[in-house]
Amino acid sequence: MSSETLEELRKEIDTLDDSILELLNRRVACALRIAKLKNEQSLPLKDIRREDDLLAELIASNQGPLESESVSRIFRAILDESIRLMHLGKSR
């Protein structure tokens, strides 16, 4: 039987959630800088080939316990939200 308590595990998850949020915000900030460069070069914001390659690489490097489909859904949501924010930035 584990010596970890529910409170300790929840505290660990809270710490991990804070780290995930910080990393997501850093990722989106970088995507917004990319959007600025793409706009200056008249390039499309969405690059489906790049997204597909990224998802394939992430799935290939995934060691679980997340299933590949879960990794794909999570990162697809991150990519979609990044694109949405890139479009918002373009219209401002």
C-alpha positions in Angstrom: 0.0 0.0 0.0 1.3 3.5 -0.9 2.4 5.9 1.8 1.2 8.9 -0.3 -1.8 10.7 0.9 -4.7 12.1 -1.2 -3.7 15.6 -0.1 0.0 15.1 -1.2 -1.1 13.8 -4.6 -3.5 16.7 -5.1 -0.8 19.1 -4.2 1.5 17.5 -6.8 -1.3 17.8 -9.4 -1.8 21.5 -8.5 1.9 22.1 -8.9 1.9 20.3 -12.3 -1.2 22.2 -13.4 0.5 25.5 -12.6 3.5 24.4 -14.7 1.3 23.3 -17.6 -0.5 26.6 -17.6 2.8 28.5 -17.6 4.1 26.4 -20.5 0.9 26.8 -22.5 1.0 30.6 -22.1 4.7 30.6 -23.2 3.8 28.4 -26.2 1.0 30.7 -27.3 3.2 33.8 -26.8 5.7 32.2 -29.2 2.9 31.3 -31.7 1.8 35.0 -31.6 5.3 36.0 -32.5 5.3 33.5 -35.3 2.0 35.0 -36.5 3.5 38.4 -36.7 6.4 37.1 -38.8 3.9 35.2 -41.1 1.8 38.3 -41.5 4.8 40.3 -42.5 5.7 37.7 -45.1 2.1 37.2 -46.2 2.1 33.5 -45.2 -0.9 31.6 -44.0 -1.2 31.3 -40.3 -2.3 27.6 -40.4 0.2 25.1 -41.8 -1.5 21.7 -41.9 1.6 19.8 -42.9 3.6 21.3 -40.0 0.7 20.4 -37.6 0.5 16.8 -38.9 4.2 16.4 -38.6 4.2 17.8 -35.0 1.4 15.4 -34.0 3.1 12.5 -35.6 6.4 13.3 -33.7 4.5 13.7 -30.4 2.7 10.5 -30.8 5.9 8.7 -31.7 7.7 10.0 -28.6 4.8 9.4 -26.3 5.6 6.9 -23.6 2.3 6.9 -21.9 0.2 6.4 -20.0 -1.7 8.8 -22.4 -2.9 6.9 -25.4 -1.9 8.3 -28.9 -5.5 9.4 -29.5 -5.4 11.4 -26.3 -2.2 13.1 -27.2 -3.6 13.9 -30.6 -6.8 15.4 -29.1 -4.9 17.5 -26.5 -2.4 18.9 -28.9 -5.1 19.5 -31.6 -6.9 21.6 -29.1 -3.7 23.5 -28.3 -3.0 24.1 -32.0 -6.6 25.2 -32.7 -6.6 27.6 -29.8 -3.2 29.0 -30.9 -4.6 29.6 -34.4 -7.7 31.3 -33.0 -5.6 33.6 -30.9 -3.3 34.3 -33.9 -6.3 35.3 -35.9 -7.5 37.6 -33.1 -4.1 39.2 -33.0 -4.2 39.8 -36.7 -7.5 41.6 -36.5 -6.4 43.9 -33.7 
